[in-house]
């Protein structure tokens, strides 16, 4: 994201009115570094801390990698998410892939696409352990969206040891390590087939950095002791922040 885009998207001139002391922001890792530098240059922000998005890795079935849960021909290519036009899901459904394609999710296009692609397994929306079993049983997770900023479903697949395939667009390229945890390519079929070669253990190890434990460690690392009662607001010496005695 360019500096101009950051200015336009986050409207720093208005944001500074609301927060001229501390701002804490969660975003994807690569874009977070650019955003942090931009905000630190802005005269209204004294402290900037950026935290990565998080997910839970508690799904036991993910670590078991139970491929037998899906009895259909291998490999299994999986999509999880809303079945809607903005997800660009037809780019996945029209691929000529070996094995079986699965769609887990619901949405306004569900019935139409299920009729249009009878060879694809549409299983509806799943949650919790039921969803985790589909993740763990897949061989490749296909993420066809071109507009998502942070697809948490990619991390959910990775923590189950399933590599990701998608387009080289913002969101996916900020999360996936090319040739290690997935492949991105304008040829989505090629990306999906290449992802079959990747090591599930490396995918899970990468996803662990987005755990709640890691996020909590980031938070603790950014804590500083309170050493004074009043802290002047930068850029406006007449304004101060009073710290309650109870802190």
Residue pairs with C-beta under 8 A, 6 or more apart in sequence:
1 9
1 31
1 34
1 35
1 170
3 34
3 38
6 12
6 34
6 35
6 38
7 38
10 35
12 38
12 39
12 42
12 44
15 23
15 44
16 42
16 43
16 44
16 45
19 44
19 45
20 44
20 45
20 46
20 233
20 234
20 235
20 236
20 239
21 46
21 47
21 231
21 233
21 234
21 241
22 45
22 46
22 47
22 49
23 39
23 45
23 47
23 48
23 49
24 48
24 49
24 50
24 51
25 32
25 35
25 36
25 39
25 48
25 49
25 50
25 51
26 50
26 51
26 52
26 53
27 35
27 50
27 52
27 53
27 150
28 52
28 53
28 149
28 150
28 171
28 174
28 175
29 52
29 174
29 175
30 173
30 174
31 170
31 174
32 50
32 52
33 50
35 50
36 48
36 50
39 45
39 48
40 48
43 234
43 235
44 234
44 235
46 234
49 218
49 222
51 215
51 218
51 219
52 209
52 210
52 214
52 215
52 218
53 150
53 152
53 155
53 210
54 210
54 211
54 212
54 214
54 215
55 152
55 155
55 156
55 159
55 207
55 210
55 211
56 211
56 212
57 159
57 207
57 208
57 211
59 129
59 132
59 135
59 136
59 159
59 160
60 129
60 132
61 69
61 129
61 132
61 133
61 136
61 160
62 132
62 135
62 136
62 159
62 160
62 161
62 204
63 161
63 204
64 136
65 136
65 160
65 161
65 200
66 133
66 136
66 137
67 74
67 136
67 137
68 137
69 133
69 134
69 136
69 137
70 76
70 100
70 102
70 134
70 137
70 138
72 99
72 100
72 121
73 98
73 99
73 100
74 99
74 100
74 139
75 97
75 98
75 99
75 100
75 139
75 140
75 196
76 99
76 100
76 101
76 102
76 137
76 138
76 139
76 140
77 92
77 95
77 97
77 99
77 100
77 101
77 102
77 138
77 139
77 140
77 141
77 142
77 165
77 192
78 101
78 102
78 104
78 134
78 135
78 138
78 140
78 141
78 142
78 157
78 162
79 89
79 92
79 101
79 102
79 103
79 104
79 105
79 141
79 142
79 143
79 144
80 104
80 105
80 131
80 134
80 135
80 141
80 153
80 156
80 157
81 87
81 89
81 104
81 105
81 145
81 151
81 153
82 105
82 106
82 107
83 89
83 103
83 105
83 106
83 107
83 108
83 109
83 110
83 113
83 122
84 107
84 108
84 109
85 108
85 109
86 145
86 147
87 107
87 144
87 145
87 148
88 144
88 145
88 146
88 147
89 103
89 109
89 113
89 144
90 113
90 144
91 144
91 188
92 101
92 142
92 144
92 188
93 101
93 103
93 113
93 116
93 117
93 120
94 117
95 101
95 142
95 188
95 189
95 192
96 189
97 189
97 192
97 193
99 139
100 121
101 117
101 119
101 120
101 121
102 120
102 121
102 123
102 134
102 138
103 113
103 120
103 121
103 122
103 123
104 123
104 124
104 125
104 126
104 131
104 134
105 124
105 125
106 124
106 125
110 122
110 124
113 120
113 122
114 120
114 122
123 134
126 134
131 156
132 160
135 141
135 156
135 157
135 160
135 162
136 160
136 161
136 162
138 157
138 160
138 162
139 162
139 196
140 162
140 163
140 164
140 165
140 192
140 195
140 196
141 153
141 154
141 157
141 158
141 162
141 163
141 164
141 165
141 182
142 164
142 165
142 166
142 188
142 192
143 151
143 153
143 154
143 164
143 165
143 166
143 172
144 166
144 167
144 188
145 151
145 166
145 171
146 167
146 169
147 169
147 171
148 171
148 172
149 170
149 171
150 171
150 174
150 175
151 171
151 172
151 175
154 164
154 166
154 172
154 175
154 176
154 182
155 175
155 207
155 210
157 163
157 164
157 203
158 164
158 181
158 182
158 203
158 204
158 206
158 207
159 203
159 204
159 207
159 208
159 210
160 204
161 200
161 201
161 203
161 204
162 200
162 203
163 181
163 182
163 183
163 195
163 196
163 198
163 200
163 203
164 172
164 175
164 176
164 181
164 182
164 183
164 195
164 203
165 182
165 183
165 184
165 185
165 188
165 191
165 192
165 194
165 195
166 172
166 176
166 182
166 184
166 188
166 191
167 184
167 185
167 186
167 188
167 191
168 184
168 185
168 186
169 184
172 182
172 184
173 184
176 182
176 183
176 184
177 206
178 184
179 198
180 198
180 202
180 206
181 198
181 202
181 203
181 206
181 207
182 191
182 195
182 198
182 203
183 190
183 191
183 192
183 194
183 195
183 198
184 191
185 191
185 194
208 214
226 243
226 247
228 243
229 242
229 243
230 240
230 241
230 242
230 243
231 240
231 241
231 243
232 239
232 240
233 239
233 240
233 241
